């Protein structure tokens, strides 16, 4: 790829960067001033910054008047996600649409309402501005698909004659259009990247109005448009599980913060996308897949627990893989005993691995999950325990579906745009103050000296 002056770090930039790096805050001051770093207390509990009716993440229970770790639960509008997913028929692949309706409107749709809602989303898919994909998505595609999607969303502002109108009817209209458009934005961005940067063939399929979000994603991504019912089902379940996760996750909190300023929908969504793009938020499943490739390469017997444990120990001791001391996919900021999303997902993963002839690989994942939890508990003092999170299995699922790594985080965005939209509307409905947390200055006072007096 061609380089330009903006891509070079000059010696002067390096020198100035060192000055920046010297301006650090003594970590002890966070204790002195009782600052909740990451908006979490010393026990890892989140600092309460708002109220929501959209979802609830629960990982504790009361025993003898004390809060203790418990199996995790996730509720959408008061409904247990486990019940929401189990309520879907085996032949239904539109659970994500039902979930989106629930998140946005606070109630489950009737059969007629769900049919009407699906038709509304299908109609929104067909309202993409003329030549938008040619003039925006296909022009100078980025090697990072999240960047391409962000630019696409920002450009939609220019096509919207009511872009800055933040009345609820208009924001709902914009939200539904974005929810409908995200799968196409992601897939076509990938196609553009492969065509221009990888010199691959360009195959573009328009979404079909009769297909669900999950089905359309697979239909548009695959050159032959084909997918099995189980493939569509498990991707639909994945979208349902990723659609929302409480107001405190980084991207959703970003949505609340930016929305509270009164900005437009496109700016708010791009801010949320910027948060999700960060590897600490949206890229964990990519690291799990990369980690497992390393494990599979270095462990000769996938059934030998001693060999597996020995290599996992190397990961924990920063002696293998990326040497960060992290076993990716294990642990969560809130869940301890179990992540309900991982528990729900695991059964579907097992079925798909059987269909794809990758049962041994699934069993290997199970062993790594069990042994990792035991090792981490034995070697590290973790007050709330550790278990596999949804990222542990989602990357494996996407690999079985033939979805390239570049689309893993965009898939997260395709699901989470529903939650972001619901939270944006909730923030606007609340008509609250602009969110502005306090920061304590610990910079000592300094005297000004004229330039001739400075060394």
MOSUL-V811043 format. One line per field, one symbol per residue. ss: DSSP state (@ for helix, = for strand, . for the rest). psi: psi as a letter, one per 30 degrees, with the letter a starting at -180 (. if undefined). burial: # if it has 9 or more other ideal C-beta (glycine too) atoms within 8 Angstrom, else .. A space follows every 10 residues. Layout:
ss: ???
psi: ???
burial: ???
This chain:
ss: ....@@@... @@@@@@@@@@ @@.....@@@ @@....@@@= .....=.... ....====== ===..===== ======..== @@@@@@.... ....@@@@@@ @@@@@..... @@@@@@@@@@ @@@@@..... .@@@@@@... ....@@@@@@ @@@@@@@@@. .......@@@ @@@@@@@@@@ @@@@@@@@@@ @@@@@@.... .......... ..@@@@@@@@ @.......@@ @@@@@@@@@@ @@.......@ @@@@@@@@@. ....@@@@@@ @@@@@@@... ...@@@@@@@ @@@@@@@@.. ....@@@@@@ @@@@@@.... .........= .........@ @@@@@@@@@@ @@@@@...@@ @@@@@@@@@@ @@@@@@@@@. .......=.. @@@@@@@@@@ ....@@@@@@ @@@@@@@@@@ @@@@@@@@@@ .......... .......... @@@..
psi: kkllffgkjl eeeeeeeeee ffilkkfffe eeghkjkghk afggkkkjfl klgelkjkgl lkjhgkklkl kkkkkjhfkk eeeeeffklf gkgheeeeee eeeefglkkl eeeeeeeeee eeeeefgkkk geeefeefki klfjeeeeee eeeeffeffj fhegjgleee eeeeeeeeee feeeeeeeee eeeeeeefhl ljjkkklkff lleeeeeeee ekeggkllee eeeeeeeeee fffkhlffle eeeeeeeeef fglleeeeee eeeeeffkff dfgefeeeee eeeeefefje jffjeeeeee eeeeeeghfl bghfgkjkfk llfekdelje eeeeeeeeee eeeeeghhee eeeeeeeeee eeeeeeeefk jjfglklklf fefeeeeeef fgkleffeee eeeeeffeee eeeeeeeeef hllkjilkkk kgklklkkkl fffk.
burial: .......... ...#...... ........## .........# ...#...... .#.##.###. .........# .######.#. ##.##..#.. .######### ####....#. ..##..#### #####..#.. .##..###.. ##..###### #######..# ..#..#...# ##.####### ########## #######... ......#.#. .######### ##....#..# ########## ########## ########## ...####### ########.. ########## ##.###..#. .#.#..###. ######.... ......#### .#.####### ######.### ###.....#. #####.###. #######... .#.#.##### ########## #.#...#### ########## ########.. ....#..... .......... .....
